[in-house]
Amino acid sequence: MSVSAVDAPDDPLARERAHLTSSRAALRAMREDVEALDIKDVTANWVNSLVLGRQIEDRIKALADLADTPLFFGRLDYLHTTQEGQRFYIGRRHAHDADGDPMVIDWRAPVSQPYYQASKKDPQDVGLRRRFGYTGGDLTAYEDEHLSDPAELEHTSRLLQAEIERPRVGPMRDIVATIQPEQDGIVRSDLSGTVCVQGGPGTGKTAVGLHRVAYLLYAHRERLARTGTLVIGPNRSFLHYIEQVLPALGELEVQQATVDDLVAHVEVRGTDEAATAVVKGDARMAEVLRRAVRSHVTLPTESLMVVRGSRRWRVPAYELEEMVRELLDRDIRYGAAREALPQRIAHAVLVRMEEAGEAPDDRVQNAVARNTAVKAVVKECWPLVDPAKLVLRLLSDAEFLAEHAEGLLTEDEQKLLLWAKPARSVKSAKWSAADAVLIDEAKDLVERTHSLGHVVLDEAQDLSPMQYRAVGRRCTTGSATVLGDLAQGTTPWATESWAQALGHLGKPEAVVEELTAGFRVPREVIAYASRLLPHMSPGLAAVESVRENPGSLEVRPSESLDEDVVAACVEALTHEGSIGLIAADARIAPLAEALTAAGLAYLSPGEETTAESRLTLVPASLAKGLEYDYVVLDEPAAVVDGEPDERTGLRRLYVALTRAVSGLTVVHSAPVPSQLGAL
């Protein structure tokens, strides 16, 4: 049942409000205790002081009490718990009183898990689960489920549904109050394993990935503090949209980046034709680069003479050759092998010294390794390799490319790679985004890429095999959470299966989980968009939305497109929440003029919506991952026609159709794509 606010002192809601007031006071006291710390009393070392000072600052930020964000959203009353006390308030962060007794339990704690997992069939020793409703930061209602009472029927929580459907203004918010059992299982999966989440529009896969990071930081904080965590998104607009989720949960140290950020070794100023980009992104390029790097190694043909004082020590050519071959056979990083070679040579010299009755130590071996003659042999046999120069040569020198692409790339594919006008230098080259990924691969062949403890990769379906490899290098010793939807792949190199993608990522053993229940997009809207699936992603299951919202979809024919689109935006603005006007990229400029002429202010993707400015003009190419309460979709046929092929166009349209949380209005002058059929 749901209970509204009353002022009677014995009313349960009044008691819950009192607990909220006490909990906020306890959190404020915790923050004041941290603010009162004097670093000088703890350490006199200035380095330690800087580190501790930063940790204290982060702790103060983590203990911030956001006025419009509920401190707790639920309560569990256990029947036979062994915990101290039987009642736990579940919230975004832990708060305790002056005696150390918990006022609010962190949602990630084990004792909180039944809040998400318990049911009438499996109550998990929970007698009562209470959900709270808020208006702003004020507690205004509650709703109870007596999970162990067989007489009470299982029902859908109205407060839970209201929280899911609450209008959104500003960046993406957390979903700790509404995590579903199947989502919770993924969130709490162990750090040691990589998880891939296939989820259609509105299934909450992005939120699941972010909350998994928050959970892992809670459960493995020390380890991840050492190794680091990273969230990778498709573009800056998307990263800006999600950037407040983790800080709202008290997690401030997680880094965000795009794949382009990871491989930013050169300035990207050029672009590739689709066919060229597909070849550059193909996994075969990794072997081409490996061959090209190793081709710099040459076998020694002359003996080495090392002079020390009055003695000369000779290492024959065949022995030097054995050292070089042994390092090649080990297939270690090119740079690591280059550093090992002088030490191998020096060791051979020391063996000869010992045989002659000398007693050299490690200092002598290091001195021999730095000997001019030894360095000359290393330079000749194992020269330095500059990754960018190597890629430059592959893209400029047809013979060099043919030598290392033999048996891997066809002649036509090699022609696609070669620049019509080779650049003179690394700096003058007009590198493309795909070129930067090749350079990153070559750099890793020379020197190992630093690995993080955990990486979240969102909208992963759009990555090329070489981009997957670039991400995989960042978590070779860690784990990953891979998020995506095969039906939303809109690049020419979009992945066809998660098995292939995970293989390129270096995580073939990853568990693939599928989210099929939609919580964001209304049933009427997702059913309309799902008509496209058989034509673009046959075999992929449609999302089953749990949200009934009659009248959430309208398809309007138009004879004056710009005027009617503006009118639809004006109508949408009469509702609460954010409004997205999505259109083919080529239609953005005329629509911007039409909005301006009508006196409608609008934002660009990535700019934060506010109560005063709620309309965002979104190119279809940037719509992926974003959500708006109401969406106006301009000219679906133009969205399809704006892509190089029909399948990609239909996938782009599928993305655009599924950005709405409460309502979608489609305005068209040209016939809608036939795959959608009549409404």
HUNORHU-V753249 format. One record per residue. N is the residue number from 1. RES is the residue in one small letter. SS is DSSP state (helix for helix, strand for strand, loop for the rest). OMEGA is omega in radians with two decimals (999 if undefined). BURIAL is 1 if it has 9 or more other ideal C-beta (glycine too) atoms within 8 Angstrom, else 0. Layout:
# HUNORHU-V753249
N_RES_SS_OMEGA_BURIAL, N_RES_SS_OMEGA_BURIAL
This chain:
# HUNORHU-V753249
1_m_loop_3.11_0, 2_s_strand_-3.07_1, 3_v_strand_3.12_0, 4_s_strand_-3.04_0, 5_a_loop_2.95_0, 6_v_loop_-3.02_0, 7_d_loop_-3.14_0, 8_a_loop_-3.05_0, 9_p_loop_-3.12_0, 10_d_loop_-3.14_0, 11_d_loop_3.13_1, 12_p_helix_-3.13_0, 13_l_helix_3.10_1, 14_a_helix_3.12_1, 15_r_helix_3.12_0, 16_e_helix_3.07_1, 17_r_helix_3.11_1, 18_a_helix_3.11_0, 19_h_helix_3.10_1, 20_l_helix_3.11_1, 21_t_helix_3.13_0, 22_s_helix_-3.14_1, 23_s_helix_3.10_1, 24_r_helix_3.11_1, 25_a_helix_3.12_0, 26_a_helix_3.12_1, 27_l_helix_3.11_1, 28_r_helix_3.12_1, 29_a_helix_3.08_1, 30_m_helix_3.14_1, 31_r_helix_3.14_1, 32_e_helix_3.10_0, 33_d_helix_3.13_0, 34_v_helix_-3.14_1, 35_e_helix_-3.10_0, 36_a_loop_-3.13_0, 37_l_loop_3.08_1, 38_d_loop_-3.07_0, 39_i_helix_-3.10_1, 40_k_helix_3.14_0, 41_d_helix_-3.06_0, 42_v_helix_-3.08_0, 43_t_loop_3.09_0, 44_a_loop_-3.13_0, 45_n_loop_-3.02_0, 46_w_helix_3.10_0, 47_v_helix_3.10_0, 48_n_helix_3.13_0, 49_s_helix_3.13_1, 50_l_helix_-3.13_0, 51_v_helix_-3.13_0, 52_l_helix_3.13_1, 53_g_helix_3.11_1, 54_r_helix_3.12_0, 55_q_helix_3.12_0, 56_i_helix_3.11_1, 57_e_helix_3.13_0, 58_d_helix_3.14_1, 59_r_helix_3.11_1, 60_i_helix_3.12_1, 61_k_helix_-3.11_1, 62_a_helix_-3.12_1, 63_l_loop_3.13_1, 64_a_loop_3.11_0, 65_d_loop_-3.10_1, 66_l_loop_-2.99_0, 67_a_loop_-3.07_0, 68_d_loop_3.14_0, 69_t_loop_-3.11_0, 70_p_loop_3.12_1, 71_l_loop_2.99_1, 72_f_strand_-3.06_1, 73_f_strand_-3.12_1, 74_g_strand_3.12_1, 75_r_strand_3.05_1, 76_l_strand_3.00_1, 77_d_strand_-3.12_1, 78_y_strand_3.12_1, 79_l_loop_-3.04_1, 80_h_loop_-3.09_0, 81_t_loop_3.04_0, 82_t_loop_3.12_0, 83_q_loop_3.09_0, 84_e_loop_-3.05_0, 85_g_loop_-3.07_0, 86_q_loop_-3.07_0, 87_r_strand_-3.11_0, 88_f_strand_3.03_1, 89_y_strand_-3.04_1, 90_i_strand_-3.09_1, 91_g_strand_-3.07_1, 92_r_loop_3.14_1, 93_r_loop_-3.12_1, 94_h_loop_3.01_1, 95_a_strand_3.11_1, 96_h_strand_-3.12_1, 97_d_loop_-3.07_0, 98_a_loop_3.14_0, 99_d_loop_-3.13_0, 100_g_loop_3.12_0, 101_d_loop_-3.06_0, 102_p_strand_3.01_0, 103_m_strand_3.10_1, 104_v_strand_3.11_1, 105_i_strand_3.08_1, 106_d_strand_-3.10_1, 107_w_loop_-3.10_1, 108_r_loop_-3.11_1, 109_a_loop_-3.14_1, 110_p_helix_-3.11_0, 111_v_helix_3.14_1, 112_s_helix_-3.01_1, 113_q_helix_3.11_1, 114_p_helix_3.08_1, 115_y_helix_-3.13_1, 116_y_helix_-2.97_1, 117_q_helix_-3.05_1, 118_a_loop_3.13_1, 119_s_loop_3.10_1, 120_k_loop_3.13_0, 121_k_loop_-3.13_0, 122_d_loop_-3.04_0, 123_p_loop_3.10_1, 124_q_loop_3.08_0, 125_d_loop_3.11_1, 126_v_strand_3.08_1, 127_g_strand_-3.09_1, 128_l_strand_2.98_1, 129_r_strand_-3.11_1, 130_r_strand_3.05_1, 131_r_strand_-3.12_1, 132_f_strand_3.05_1, 133_g_strand_-3.09_1, 134_y_strand_2.92_1, 135_t_strand_-2.94_0, 136_g_loop_3.08_0, 137_g_loop_-3.09_0, 138_d_strand_3.10_0, 139_l_strand_-3.01_1, 140_t_strand_-3.11_0, 141_a_strand_3.00_1, 142_y_strand_-3.09_1, 143_e_strand_-3.04_1, 144_d_strand_2.96_0, 145_e_strand_3.08_1, 146_h_loop_-2.97_0, 147_l_loop_-3.10_1, 148_s_loop_3.14_0, 149_d_loop_-3.09_0, 150_p_loop_-3.12_0, 151_a_loop_-3.12_0, 152_e_loop_-3.12_0, 153_l_loop_3.09_0, 154_e_loop_-3.08_0, 155_h_loop_3.09_0, 156_t_loop_-3.12_0, 157_s_loop_3.10_1, 158_r_helix_3.10_0, 159_l_helix_3.10_1, 160_l_helix_3.13_1, 161_q_helix_3.14_1, 162_a_helix_3.13_1, 163_e_helix_3.11_1, 164_i_helix_-3.04_1, 165_e_helix_-3.09_1, 166_r_loop_-3.13_0, 167_p_loop_-3.07_1, 168_r_loop_3.01_1, 169_v_loop_-3.09_1, 170_g_loop_-3.08_0, 171_p_loop_3.10_1, 172_m_loop_3.13_1, 173_r_loop_3.14_1, 174_d_loop_-3.13_1, 175_i_loop_-3.06_1, 176_v_loop_-3.12_1, 177_a_loop_-3.01_1, 178_t_loop_3.13_1, 179_i_loop_-3.14_1, 180_q_loop_-3.07_1, 181_p_helix_-3.12_0, 182_e_helix_3.07_1, 183_q_helix_-3.11_1, 184_d_helix_3.12_1, 185_g_helix_3.11_1, 186_i_helix_-3.13_1, 187_v_helix_-3.05_1, 188_r_loop_3.10_1, 189_s_loop_-2.95_1, 190_d_loop_-3.14_0, 191_l_loop_-3.02_1, 192_s_loop_-3.08_0, 193_g_loop_3.04_1, 194_t_loop_-3.11_1, 195_v_strand_3.05_1, 196_c_strand_-3.09_1, 197_v_strand_3.00_1, 198_q_strand_-3.10_1, 199_g_strand_3.10_1, 200_g_loop_-3.12_1, 201_p_loop_3.05_1, 202_g_loop_3.14_1, 203_t_loop_3.07_1, 204_g_loop_-3.07_1, 205_k_helix_3.11_1, 206_t_helix_3.12_1, 207_a_helix_3.11_1, 208_v_helix_3.13_1, 209_g_helix_-3.13_1, 210_l_helix_3.13_1, 211_h_helix_3.04_1, 212_r_helix_3.07_1, 213_v_helix_-3.13_1, 214_a_helix_3.13_1, 215_y_helix_-3.12_1, 216_l_helix_3.09_1, 217_l_helix_3.08_1, 218_y_helix_-3.04_1, 219_a_helix_-3.07_0, 220_h_loop_-2.99_1, 221_r_helix_-3.08_0, 222_e_helix_-3.12_0, 223_r_helix_-3.11_1, 224_l_helix_3.05_1, 225_a_helix_3.12_0, 226_r_helix_-2.98_0, 227_t_helix_3.06_1, 228_g_loop_3.09_0, 229_t_strand_-3.07_1, 230_l_strand_3.03_1, 231_v_strand_-3.12_1, 232_i_strand_3.13_1, 233_g_strand_-3.05_1, 234_p_loop_-3.12_1, 235_n_loop_-3.08_0, 236_r_helix_3.14_0, 237_s_helix_3.13_1, 238_f_helix_-3.13_1, 239_l_helix_3.10_1, 240_h_helix_-3.13_1, 241_y_helix_-3.05_1, 242_i_helix_-2.91_1, 243_e_loop_-3.10_1, 244_q_helix_-3.08_1, 245_v_helix_-3.09_1, 246_l_helix_3.06_1, 247_p_helix_3.10_1, 248_a_helix_3.10_1, 249_l_loop_3.09_1, 250_g_loop_-3.13_1, 251_e_loop_-2.98_1, 252_l_loop_-2.96_1, 253_e_loop_-3.09_0, 254_v_loop_3.14_1, 255_q_strand_3.09_0, 256_q_strand_-3.14_1, 257_a_strand_2.91_1, 258_t_strand_3.07_1, 259_v_helix_3.12_1, 260_d_helix_3.09_1, 261_d_helix_-3.08_0, 262_l_helix_-3.02_1, 263_v_loop_-3.06_1, 264_a_loop_3.12_0, 265_h_loop_3.11_1, 266_v_loop_3.09_1, 267_e_loop_-3.14_0, 268_v_strand_-3.13_1, 269_r_loop_-3.08_0, 270_g_loop_3.09_1, 271_t_loop_3.11_0, 272_d_loop_2.90_1, 273_e_loop_-3.06_0, 274_a_helix_-3.11_0, 275_a_helix_3.12_0, 276_t_helix_-3.14_1, 277_a_helix_3.12_1, 278_v_helix_3.13_1, 279_v_helix_3.14_1, 280_k_helix_-3.13_1, 281_g_loop_-3.12_1, 282_d_loop_-3.11_1, 283_a_loop_3.11_0, 284_r_helix_-3.14_0, 285_m_helix_3.11_1, 286_a_helix_3.13_1, 287_e_helix_3.06_0, 288_v_helix_-3.14_1, 289_l_helix_3.13_1, 290_r_helix_3.10_1, 291_r_helix_-3.10_1, 292_a_helix_3.12_1, 293_v_helix_-3.09_1, 294_r_helix_-3.14_1, 295_s_loop_3.14_0, 296_h_loop_-3.13_1, 297_v_strand_3.07_1, 298_t_loop_-3.13_0, 299_l_loop_-3.13_0, 300_p_loop_-3.14_1, 301_t_loop_-3.12_0, 302_e_loop_3.11_0, 303_s_loop_3.11_0, 304_l_strand_3.07_1, 305_m_strand_3.12_0, 306_v_strand_-3.13_1, 307_v_strand_3.05_0, 308_r_strand_-3.09_0, 309_g_loop_-3.13_0, 310_s_loop_-3.08_0, 311_r_strand_3.07_0, 312_r_strand_-3.12_0, 313_w_strand_-3.04_1, 314_r_strand_3.02_1, 315_v_strand_-3.05_1, 316_p_loop_-3.08_0, 317_a_helix_-3.10_1, 318_y_helix_3.13_0, 319_e_helix_3.06_1, 320_l_helix_3.13_1, 321_e_helix_3.12_1, 322_e_helix_3.12_0, 323_m_helix_-3.12_1, 324_v_helix_-3.14_1, 325_r_helix_-3.13_1, 326_e_helix_3.11_0, 327_l_helix_3.08_1, 328_l_helix_-3.12_1, 329_d_helix_3.14_0, 330_r_helix_3.07_0, 331_d_loop_3.06_0, 332_i_loop_-3.14_0, 333_r_loop_-3.10_1, 334_y_helix_-3.11_1, 335_g_helix_3.12_1, 336_a_helix_3.10_1, 337_a_helix_3.13_1, 338_r_helix_3.10_1, 339_e_helix_-3.12_0, 340_a_helix_-3.05_1, 341_l_helix_-3.14_1, 342_p_helix_3.09_1, 343_q_helix_3.08_1, 344_r_helix_3.14_1, 345_i_helix_-3.13_1, 346_a_helix_3.11_1, 347_h_helix_3.10_1, 348_a_helix_3.10_1, 349_v_helix_-3.14_1, 350_l_helix_3.08_1, 351_v_helix_3.12_0, 352_r_helix_3.10_1, 353_m_helix_-3.13_1, 354_e_helix_3.10_1, 355_e_helix_3.13_0, 356_a_loop_3.08_0, 357_g_loop_3.11_0, 358_e_loop_-3.14_0, 359_a_loop_-3.11_0, 360_p_loop_3.08_0, 361_d_loop_-3.08_0, 362_d_helix_3.14_0, 363_r_helix_3.11_0, 364_v_helix_3.14_1, 365_q_helix_3.13_1, 366_n_helix_3.12_1, 367_a_helix_3.11_0, 368_v_helix_3.14_1, 369_a_helix_3.13_1, 370_r_loop_-3.13_0, 371_n_loop_-3.09_1, 372_t_helix_-3.12_0, 373_a_helix_3.12_1, 374_v_helix_3.14_1, 375_k_helix_3.12_1, 376_a_helix_3.11_0, 377_v_helix_-3.14_1, 378_v_helix_3.14_1, 379_k_helix_-3.12_1, 380_e_helix_-3.05_0, 381_c_helix_-3.01_1, 382_w_strand_-3.04_1, 383_p_loop_3.05_0, 384_l_loop_3.09_0, 385_v_loop_3.06_1, 386_d_loop_-3.05_0, 387_p_helix_-3.11_1, 388_a_helix_3.11_1, 389_k_helix_3.11_1, 390_l_helix_3.12_1, 391_v_helix_3.08_1, 392_l_helix_-3.14_1, 393_r_helix_3.12_1, 394_l_helix_-3.09_1, 395_l_helix_-3.07_1, 396_s_helix_-3.00_1, 397_d_loop_-3.07_0, 398_a_helix_-3.12_0, 399_e_helix_3.13_0, 400_f_helix_3.12_1, 401_l_helix_-3.11_1, 402_a_helix_-3.13_1, 403_e_helix_-3.03_1, 404_h_helix_3.09_1, 405_a_helix_-3.10_1, 406_e_loop_3.14_0, 407_g_loop_-3.13_0, 408_l_loop_-3.12_0, 409_l_loop_3.08_1, 410_t_loop_3.11_0, 411_e_helix_3.13_0, 412_d_helix_3.12_0, 413_e_helix_3.10_1, 414_q_helix_3.11_1, 415_k_helix_3.11_0, 416_l_helix_-3.08_1, 417_l_helix_-3.00_1, 418_l_loop_3.09_1, 419_w_loop_3.09_0, 420_a_loop_3.09_0, 421_k_loop_-3.11_0, 422_p_loop_3.11_0, 423_a_loop_-3.12_1, 424_r_loop_-3.08_0, 425_s_loop_3.12_0, 426_v_loop_-3.09_1, 427_k_loop_-3.09_0, 428_s_loop_-3.10_0, 429_a_loop_3.05_1, 430_k_loop_-3.08_0, 431_w_strand_3.03_1, 432_s_loop_3.11_1, 433_a_helix_3.13_1, 434_a_helix_3.08_1, 435_d_helix_-3.13_1, 436_a_helix_3.10_1, 437_v_helix_3.09_1, 438_l_helix_3.11_1, 439_i_helix_3.11_1, 440_d_helix_3.09_1, 441_e_helix_3.14_1, 442_a_helix_3.12_1, 443_k_helix_3.13_1, 444_d_helix_3.08_1, 445_l_helix_3.14_1, 446_v_helix_-3.04_1, 447_e_loop_-3.04_1, 448_r_loop_3.08_0, 449_t_loop_3.13_1, 450_h_loop_-3.13_0, 451_s_loop_3.10_1, 452_l_loop_3.14_1, 453_g_loop_3.14_1, 454_h_strand_3.13_1, 455_v_strand_3.00_1, 456_v_strand_-3.13_1, 457_l_strand_-3.10_1, 458_d_loop_-3.06_1, 459_e_loop_-3.00_1, 460_a_helix_-3.07_1, 461_q_helix_-3.07_1, 462_d_helix_-3.07_1, 463_l_loop_3.02_1, 464_s_loop_3.08_1, 465_p_helix_-3.14_1, 466_m_helix_3.06_1, 467_q_helix_3.05_1, 468_y_helix_3.13_1, 469_r_helix_3.13_1, 470_a_helix_3.09_1, 471_v_helix_-3.12_1, 472_g_helix_3.10_1, 473_r_helix_-3.12_1, 474_r_helix_3.12_1, 475_c_helix_-3.13_1, 476_t_loop_3.12_1, 477_t_loop_3.12_0, 478_g_loop_-3.12_1, 479_s_strand_-3.09_1, 480_a_strand_2.93_1, 481_t_strand_-3.08_1, 482_v_strand_-3.06_1, 483_l_strand_3.09_1, 484_g_strand_3.13_1, 485_d_loop_-3.09_1, 486_l_helix_-3.14_1, 487_a_helix_-3.11_1, 488_q_helix_3.09_1, 489_g_loop_-3.02_1, 490_t_loop_3.04_1, 491_t_loop_3.13_1, 492_p_loop_-3.11_1, 493_w_loop_-3.10_1, 494_a_loop_-3.05_1, 495_t_loop_-3.14_1, 496_e_loop_-3.12_0, 497_s_loop_3.13_0, 498_w_helix_3.10_1, 499_a_helix_3.10_0, 500_q_helix_-3.09_1, 501_a_helix_-3.10_1, 502_l_helix_3.05_1, 503_g_helix_3.10_0, 504_h_helix_3.14_1, 505_l_helix_-3.08_1, 506_g_loop_-3.12_1, 507_k_loop_-3.08_1, 508_p_loop_-3.10_0, 509_e_loop_-3.07_0, 510_a_loop_3.07_1, 511_v_strand_3.11_0, 512_v_strand_3.10_1, 513_e_strand_3.14_1, 514_e_strand_3.04_0, 515_l_strand_-3.10_1, 516_t_loop_3.13_1, 517_a_strand_3.14_1, 518_g_strand_-3.11_1, 519_f_loop_-3.05_1, 520_r_loop_-3.02_1, 521_v_loop_3.14_1, 522_p_loop_-3.07_1, 523_r_helix_-3.11_1, 524_e_helix_-3.11_1, 525_v_helix_-3.09_1, 526_i_helix_3.10_1, 527_a_helix_3.11_1, 528_y_helix_-3.14_1, 529_a_helix_-3.08_1, 530_s_helix_3.04_1, 531_r_helix_-3.13_1, 532_l_helix_-3.00_1, 533_l_helix_-3.12_1, 534_p_helix_-3.08_0, 535_h_helix_-3.07_0, 536_m_helix_3.14_1, 537_s_loop_-3.09_0, 538_p_loop_3.13_0, 539_g_loop_-3.13_0, 540_l_loop_-3.08_0, 541_a_loop_3.09_0, 542_a_loop_3.08_1, 543_v_loop_3.06_1, 544_e_strand_-3.11_0, 545_s_strand_3.11_1, 546_v_loop_-3.03_0, 547_r_loop_3.02_1, 548_e_loop_3.12_0, 549_n_loop_-3.08_1, 550_p_loop_3.13_0, 551_g_loop_-3.09_0, 552_s_loop_-3.11_1, 553_l_strand_3.05_1, 554_e_strand_3.09_0, 555_v_strand_-3.03_1, 556_r_strand_2.98_1, 557_p_strand_-3.05_0, 558_s_loop_3.01_1, 559_e_loop_3.08_0, 560_s_loop_-2.87_0, 561_l_helix_-3.07_1, 562_d_helix_-3.13_1, 563_e_helix_-3.10_0, 564_d_helix_3.08_1, 565_v_helix_3.10_1, 566_v_helix_3.12_1, 567_a_helix_3.12_0, 568_a_helix_3.09_1, 569_c_helix_3.10_1, 570_v_helix_3.12_1, 571_e_helix_-3.14_0, 572_a_helix_-3.12_1, 573_l_loop_3.05_1, 574_t_loop_3.08_0, 575_h_loop_3.04_1, 576_e_loop_2.98_0, 577_g_loop_-3.04_1, 578_s_loop_-3.14_1, 579_i_strand_3.07_1, 580_g_strand_2.99_1, 581_l_strand_-3.07_1, 582_i_strand_-3.10_1, 583_a_strand_3.02_1, 584_a_loop_-3.06_1, 585_d_helix_-3.12_1, 586_a_helix_-3.12_0, 587_r_helix_-3.06_1, 588_i_helix_-3.10_1, 589_a_helix_3.12_0, 590_p_helix_3.10_0, 591_l_helix_3.08_1, 592_a_helix_3.11_1, 593_e_helix_-3.12_0, 594_a_helix_3.10_1, 595_l_helix_-3.14_1, 596_t_helix_3.14_0, 597_a_helix_3.14_0, 598_a_loop_3.12_0, 599_g_loop_3.13_0, 600_l_loop_3.07_1, 601_a_loop_-3.13_0, 602_y_loop_3.12_1, 603_l_strand_3.01_1, 604_s_strand_3.11_0, 605_p_loop_-3.11_1, 606_g_loop_3.06_0, 607_e_loop_-3.00_0, 608_e_loop_3.07_0, 609_t_loop_3.10_1, 610_t_loop_3.12_0, 611_a_loop_-3.10_0, 612_e_loop_-3.07_0, 613_s_loop_-2.96_0, 614_r_loop_-3.09_1, 615_l_strand_3.11_1, 616_t_strand_3.08_1, 617_l_strand_-2.93_1, 618_v_strand_2.97_1, 619_p_strand_-3.11_1, 620_a_helix_-3.12_1, 621_s_helix_-3.13_0, 622_l_helix_-3.03_1, 623_a_loop_-3.02_1, 624_k_loop_3.10_1, 625_g_loop_-3.12_1, 626_l_loop_3.12_1, 627_e_loop_3.08_1, 628_y_strand_3.11_1, 629_d_strand_3.12_1, 630_y_strand_-3.13_1, 631_v_strand_2.94_1, 632_v_strand_-3.13_1, 633_l_strand_-3.12_1, 634_d_strand_2.94_1, 635_e_loop_-3.13_1, 636_p_helix_-3.12_1, 637_a_helix_3.13_1, 638_a_helix_3.09_1, 639_v_helix_3.13_1, 640_v_helix_-3.08_1, 641_d_helix_-3.12_0, 642_g_loop_-3.13_1, 643_e_loop_-3.05_1, 644_p_loop_3.12_0, 645_d_loop_-3.03_0, 646_e_helix_-3.10_0, 647_r_helix_3.12_0, 648_t_helix_3.12_1, 649_g_helix_3.12_1, 650_l_helix_3.10_1, 651_r_helix_3.09_1, 652_r_helix_3.11_1, 653_l_helix_3.11_1, 654_y_helix_3.09_1, 655_v_helix_-3.09_1, 656_a_helix_-3.11_1, 657_l_helix_-3.00_1, 658_t_loop_3.11_1, 659_r_loop_-3.02_1, 660_a_strand_3.10_1, 661_v_strand_-3.11_1, 662_s_strand_-3.09_1, 663_g_strand_3.13_1, 664_l_strand_3.03_1, 665_t_strand_3.12_1, 666_v_strand_3.13_1, 667_v_strand_-3.06_1, 668_h_strand_2.99_1, 669_s_loop_3.02_0, 670_a_loop_3.09_0, 671_p_loop_3.07_0, 672_v_loop_3.14_1, 673_p_loop_-3.04_1, 674_s_helix_-3.12_0, 675_q_helix_3.12_0, 676_l_helix_-3.13_1, 677_g_loop_3.12_0, 678_a_loop_-3.13_0, 679_l_loop_999_0
